[in-house]
């Protein structure tokens, strides 16, 4: 009699019953076998999704065929997870930066899209984007350069460069976007120091109006003095620059509509404060037309 799960002889030292056991051999003269439990039923292997598939199949030999076709039997059916799409520049940025991005991570690209959207909530800066779109003007690429001077820059070829992931925000992008406006709307010569000063002044005016002339309430970095200095450090141009900003903004209430001599007086002070001494500030015929164009666009 053969009992399920038991292999070997009922008679002890006699020959085996002809079954193979863990301890004996088949045939007469073999030794008695030991006890072997019934092996458990095999656990189904987890479904393995193939690339770009909706149904996966397993082959009889457990080898997954890349194209589940012949000699493959369905073991399980699974729904493959949706592939995570690679972040792309948004539609507007893709139209502008025709060479795409270099060395930006998916998170960086998301941050750039968000910074661009945030920047364009401002009517004046959005008018630059509108000008580029209406005139079908394209730029270059967006990339990082951790060895660059400064935080961000945009070159004459339209390549926008940031010093790192931390530099991608609406504030730094807005500054470079103003430079785009200077290049594309007014063909500015960037060897002229007043071009850079105009960009700083534009944002200083916006901040003066935002805080209604209460400079102590601002965390903004102004052109002719530094916020992040030690207590009691003398800054020779701070008070005069603040007074001039108050004058041209009607005490922090309105945007200026015409240029004044203060623009040329404070240009060299800006160069000294912000270390732009490599630029020339001798061209007193330069007029901040980009700034006035943006102001007029949003009256």
SULCOR-V144057 format. One record per pair of residues at least 4 apart in sequence whose C-alpha atoms are under 7 Angstrom apart, sorted by sequence separation. I is the first residue (numbers start at 1). J is the second residue. D is the distance in Angstrom with one decimal. If there is no record, write none. Layout:
# SULCOR-V144057
<<I;J;D> <I;J;D>>
This chain:
# SULCOR-V144057
<<2;6;7.0> <20;24;6.5> <21;25;6.7> <26;30;6.4> <49;53;6.8> <58;62;5.9> <59;63;5.5> <68;72;6.3> <89;93;5.7> <90;94;6.1> <91;95;6.3> <92;96;6.4> <93;97;5.8> <94;98;6.0> <104;108;5.5> <105;109;6.3> <106;110;6.3> <107;111;6.2> <108;112;6.1> <109;113;6.2> <110;114;6.2> <111;115;6.0> <112;116;6.1> <113;117;6.2> <114;118;6.1> <115;119;6.0> <116;120;6.3> <117;121;6.7> <122;126;6.0> <123;127;6.2> <125;129;6.9> <126;130;6.1> <127;131;6.0> <128;132;6.3> <129;133;6.2> <130;134;5.9> <131;135;6.1> <132;136;5.9> <133;137;6.4> <154;158;6.0> <155;159;5.5> <163;167;6.2> <168;172;6.9> <169;173;6.1> <170;174;5.7> <171;175;6.5> <172;176;6.6> <173;177;6.0> <174;178;6.2> <175;179;6.7> <176;180;6.4> <177;181;6.4> <178;182;6.3> <179;183;6.2> <180;184;6.0> <181;185;5.3> <182;186;5.2> <183;187;4.5> <193;197;6.4> <194;198;5.9> <195;199;6.7> <196;200;6.6> <197;201;6.0> <198;202;6.1> <199;203;6.8> <200;204;6.2> <201;205;6.0> <202;206;6.4> <203;207;6.1> <204;208;6.1> <205;209;6.3> <206;210;6.1> <207;211;6.2> <208;212;5.9> <209;213;6.2> <211;215;6.9> <222;226;6.5> <229;233;6.7> <237;241;5.9> <238;242;6.1> <239;243;6.2> <240;244;6.2> <241;245;6.2> <242;246;6.2> <243;247;6.3> <244;248;6.3> <245;249;6.1> <246;250;5.9> <247;251;6.1> <249;253;5.9> <250;254;5.9> <261;265;6.3> <262;266;5.9> <263;267;6.3> <266;270;6.1> <267;271;6.4> <268;272;6.3> <269;273;6.2> <270;274;5.9> <271;275;5.4> <272;276;6.6> <288;292;6.7> <289;293;5.9> <290;294;6.3> <291;295;6.3> <292;296;6.0> <293;297;6.1> <294;298;6.6> <295;299;6.5> <9;14;6.8> <20;25;5.6> <25;30;5.3> <58;63;6.6> <59;64;5.8> <89;94;5.6> <104;109;6.4> <120;125;6.0> <121;126;6.9> <132;137;5.0> <154;159;5.5> <155;160;6.8> <162;167;6.0> <167;172;6.8> <168;173;6.9> <182;187;6.2> <183;188;5.1> <190;195;6.1> <208;213;5.0> <221;226;6.1> <246;251;4.4> <249;254;5.0> <271;276;4.4> <272;277;6.3> <9;15;6.5> <20;26;5.3> <24;30;5.7> <25;31;6.8> <50;56;6.3> <58;64;5.3> <59;65;6.9> <94;100;6.8> <119;125;6.7> <120;126;4.5> <154;160;4.4> <162;168;6.9> <182;188;5.5> <211;217;6.7> <221;227;5.9> <246;252;5.7> <249;255;5.3> <271;277;5.2> <9;16;4.6> <19;26;5.7> <24;31;4.9> <49;56;5.3> <153;160;5.9> <154;161;6.2> <188;195;6.9> <211;218;6.8> <249;256;5.7> <8;16;5.2> <9;17;5.4> <18;26;4.8> <24;32;5.8> <48;56;6.5> <153;161;5.4> <248;256;5.6> <8;17;6.0> <18;27;5.2> <23;32;6.8> <24;33;5.1> <47;56;6.8> <152;161;5.5> <153;162;6.7> <16;26;6.6> <23;33;4.6> <152;162;4.4> <225;235;6.3> <8;19;6.3> <16;27;6.5> <22;33;5.9> <23;34;5.8> <57;68;6.1> <151;162;6.0> <152;163;6.0> <7;19;6.3> <16;28;6.3> <21;33;4.9> <22;34;6.0> <59;71;6.7> <60;72;6.5> <151;163;5.1> <225;237;6.5> <7;20;6.8> <8;21;6.0> <15;28;4.8> <21;34;6.5> <59;72;4.4> <60;73;6.7> <224;237;6.0> <225;238;5.3> <268;281;6.3> <7;21;5.3> <15;29;4.9> <16;30;5.8> <58;72;6.2> <59;73;5.8> <224;238;6.3> <267;281;6.6> <15;30;5.2> <16;31;6.7> <57;72;6.7> <58;73;6.2> <148;163;6.2> <15;31;6.4> <16;32;6.0> <57;73;6.4> <58;74;6.1> <145;161;6.5> <151;167;6.3> <15;32;7.0> <57;74;4.9> <58;75;5.8> <140;157;6.3> <142;159;6.0> <143;160;6.5> <144;161;5.4> <145;162;6.2> <146;163;4.7> <224;241;6.7> <13;31;6.8> <57;75;6.2> <139;157;6.9> <140;158;4.5> <141;159;4.8> <142;160;4.8> <143;161;5.0> <144;162;4.9> <145;163;5.2> <146;164;5.9> <204;222;5.9> <13;32;6.3> <57;76;6.7> <87;106;5.4> <139;158;4.3> <140;159;4.5> <141;160;6.1> <142;161;5.8> <143;162;6.4> <144;163;5.6> <145;164;6.8> <12;32;6.3> <86;106;6.7> <89;109;6.3> <139;159;6.6> <144;164;5.6> <152;172;6.8> <264;284;6.3> <56;77;5.9> <88;109;6.6> <178;199;6.4> <55;77;5.7> <56;78;6.2> <87;109;6.5> <154;176;6.3> <201;223;6.7> <9;32;5.9> <55;78;5.6> <87;110;6.7> <90;113;6.1> <153;176;6.2> <200;223;5.7> <8;32;5.4> <55;79;6.0> <89;113;6.3> <175;199;6.8> <8;33;4.6> <54;79;5.3> <7;33;6.0> <54;80;5.3> <7;34;6.9> <53;80;6.3> <7;35;6.6> <6;35;5.4> <47;76;6.1> <5;35;6.9> <6;36;6.3> <5;36;5.8> <47;78;6.4> <49;80;5.5> <5;37;5.3> <237;269;7.0> <5;38;5.7> <213;246;6.5> <257;292;6.5> <213;251;5.9> <104;143;6.4> <213;252;4.6> <98;138;6.7> <101;141;5.5> <102;142;6.2> <103;143;6.0> <205;245;6.7> <212;252;4.5> <97;138;6.3> <98;139;6.4> <99;140;5.4> <100;141;5.1> <101;142;4.7> <102;143;4.8> <103;144;6.6> <212;253;6.2> <96;138;4.6> <97;139;4.9> <98;140;5.8> <99;141;4.8> <100;142;6.5> <101;143;5.8> <95;138;6.9> <96;139;5.3> <97;140;4.9> <98;141;6.7> <209;252;4.3> <97;141;5.2> <208;252;5.4> <209;253;5.5> <209;254;6.9> <224;269;6.1> <224;270;4.7> <223;270;5.5> <225;273;6.3> <224;273;5.7> <119;170;5.4> <118;170;6.2> <128;181;5.7> <115;169;5.1> <116;170;6.5> <115;170;4.3> <119;174;6.2> <112;168;6.1> <108;165;6.1> <111;168;6.6> <112;169;7.0> <197;267;6.2> <194;267;6.3> <197;270;6.9> <193;279;4.9> <192;279;6.1> <193;280;5.1> <194;281;6.2> <191;279;5.9> <192;280;5.3> <193;281;5.1> <191;280;6.6> <192;281;6.4> <202;291;6.2> <198;288;5.9> <186;290;6.6> <182;290;5.7> <181;290;6.7> <127;294;6.8> <124;294;5.0> <124;295;6.5> <124;297;6.8> <124;298;6.1> <123;298;6.1>>
